[in-house]
Amino acid sequence: MKWTRATASAAVFVAVATLATSSIAVATPGSGTSAGPAVIGTIDGSQKTEQDDIEFKTKGDVAVLDFELTYAVGAYSGWHKHPGIVIATVKSGSVTRQLGCTTQTFVAGDTFTEVGPHFVSNPSTTTPAVLSITQIVPADQVGARRIDLPAPTC
């Protein structure tokens, strides 16, 4: 076969496209978690409230969701992020949260935030973990409570 400039260009394009699409990272869905029904409220308009060295500030309407999240034995969230901010309190059991390549374990009574890409798991082989979740999101994003992401390279 005689290669023309167009044929060679097409072959290079196909090869590059194949390599590019084969290296796209795949999202990592979770397994073994279950969320209870959410109570949802709305804070209308921009808000700025300060008290006792705590500041709460919004630039528009926000929805506040409150629900219980259970991690069965060995359950994991998969890599994901949330719109807005999540505040999680461990009610029972324990969970391990991974941010990038750093992990931290939280036990009953501990509270942590979820901002940016993260992975949460229940390392126990005997006890479920139960969390109380408060999620504050822009009101127009209340339906997108979670966005699956690929795992980082560590």
Phi and psi in degrees as a GROMACS rama.xvg file:
@    title "Ramachandran Plot"
@    xaxis  label "Phi"
@    yaxis  label "Psi"
@TYPE xy
-90.1137  125.69  LYS-2
-86.8016  124.354  TRP-3
-97.0381  167.762  THR-4
-59.2893  -41.4942  ARG-5
-65.2972  -41.6827  ALA-6
-65.4583  -43.3714  THR-7
-64.0377  -42.1517  ALA-8
-62.7383  -41.6305  SER-9
-64.2633  -41.3009  ALA-10
-63.8659  -42.2526  ALA-11
-64.1513  -43.3665  VAL-12
-59.2835  -46.1339  PHE-13
-62.4904  -42.2987  VAL-14
-64.0512  -44.9968  ALA-15
-65.6685  -43.1621  VAL-16
-62.4878  -39.7688  ALA-17
-64.278  -45.1115  THR-18
-64.3893  -41.4003  LEU-19
-64.2813  -43.9806  ALA-20
-75.8698  -26.1359  THR-21
-76.594  -17.0318  SER-22
-100.725  6.09291  SER-23
-69.1801  129.204  ILE-24
-71.4218  145.32  ALA-25
-101.62  140.535  VAL-26
-60.5785  154.903  ALA-27
-118.268  89.2798  THR-28
-66.5376  158.611  PRO-29
-88.0315  -179.777  GLY-30
-153.026  134.686  SER-31
87.1872  13.8081  GLY-32
-105.503  150.974  THR-33
-143.778  134.446  SER-34
-106.236  137.781  ALA-35
-77.4862  175.749  GLY-36
-63.5553  143.214  PRO-37
-92.9718  139.614  ALA-38
-95.0713  125.686  VAL-39
-122.248  128.725  ILE-40
-126.365  168.159  GLY-41
-128.271  138.28  THR-42
-107.072  117.686  ILE-43
-86.1784  138.37  ASP-44
73.3495  177.514  GLY-45
-69.7325  139.644  SER-46
-133.894  144.716  GLN-47
-144.406  115.411  LYS-48
-130.915  133.275  THR-49
-130.114  137.668  GLU-50
-165.053  136.968  GLN-51
51.7695  47.8325  ASP-52
63.8537  21.3893  ASP-53
-119.747  131.989  ILE-54
-120.991  133.917  GLU-55
-123.399  122.517  PHE-56
-138.92  132.29  LYS-57
-127.544  159.101  THR-58
-110.096  7.10356  LYS-59
178.88  -169.528  GLY-60
-61.2895  136.562  ASP-61
-129.625  149.146  VAL-62
-101.724  141.539  ALA-63
-116.934  118.061  VAL-64
-108.976  138.228  LEU-65
-131.515  125.159  ASP-66
-157.338  167.348  PHE-67
-102.067  137.169  GLU-68
-124.071  125.418  LEU-69
-110.594  131.442  THR-70
-104.827  112.122  TYR-71
-63.21  169.644  ALA-72
-54.1244  125.954  VAL-73
75.2535  4.75191  GLY-74
-71.0951  158.717  ALA-75
-149.68  154.641  TYR-76
-85.0423  -22.191  SER-77
75.5807  161.354  GLY-78
-72.1373  132.486  TRP-79
-162.69  174.403  HIS-80
-142.062  171.668  LYS-81
-125.789  149.583  HIS-82
-69.049  148.478  PRO-83
72.0852  -148.512  GLY-84
-126.296  139.576  ILE-85
-115.786  135.029  VAL-86
-117.441  120.635  ILE-87
-117.841  132.294  ALA-88
-118.094  127.186  THR-89
-77.9633  117.261  VAL-90
-85.4651  -38.6593  LYS-91
-155.865  155.464  SER-92
77.9284  -156.353  GLY-93
-149.722  155.539  SER-94
-135.203  154.073  VAL-95
-113.44  127.25  THR-96
-108.399  135.517  ARG-97
-115.706  124.223  GLN-98
-114.647  114.652  LEU-99
60.5485  -121.652  GLY-100
-107.795  13.8631  CYS-101
-110.616  132.043  THR-102
-114.882  152.655  THR-103
-146.827  138.559  GLN-104
-103.072  138.385  THR-105
-122.533  136.933  PHE-106
-116.693  173.666  VAL-107
-48.4496  129.434  ALA-108
97.6498  -16.7227  GLY-109
-82.3456  148.3  ASP-110
-127.126  141.797  THR-111
-144.019  163.439  PHE-112
-106.821  155.249  THR-113
-121.874  106.074  GLU-114
-134.101  126.56  VAL-115
84.4845  -177.875  GLY-116
-64.2946  134.809  PRO-117
-158.002  167.147  HIS-118
-137.812  130.04  PHE-119
-123.656  139.407  VAL-120
-142.729  159.756  SER-121
-104.205  106.484  ASN-122
-76.5533  -7.58159  PRO-123
-70.8519  145.364  SER-124
-100.304  2.00837  THR-125
-133.946  -23.6946  THR-126
-126.084  127.087  THR-127
-65.8422  159.64  PRO-128
-114.175  135.136  ALA-129
-120.755  128.885  VAL-130
-120.17  145.511  LEU-131
-98.6322  123.77  SER-132
-114.616  132.112  ILE-133
-119.475  122.795  THR-134
-121.296  127.916  GLN-135
-113.699  117.613  ILE-136
-131.651  154.557  VAL-137
-54.1918  136.983  PRO-138
-55.6069  -31.7631  ALA-139
-80.4644  0.313084  ASP-140
-116.723  16.9967  GLN-141
-61.8169  -26.0484  VAL-142
-78.2825  -17.4056  GLY-143
-102.654  70.1613  ALA-144
-71.9674  -17.2609  ARG-145
-154.45  142.374  ARG-146
-126.7  113.887  ILE-147
-67.2639  144.146  ASP-148
-135.457  159.169  LEU-149
-74.136  155.402  PRO-150
-69.6823  143.797  ALA-151
-74.1982  163.973  PRO-152
-91.8774  120.427  THR-153
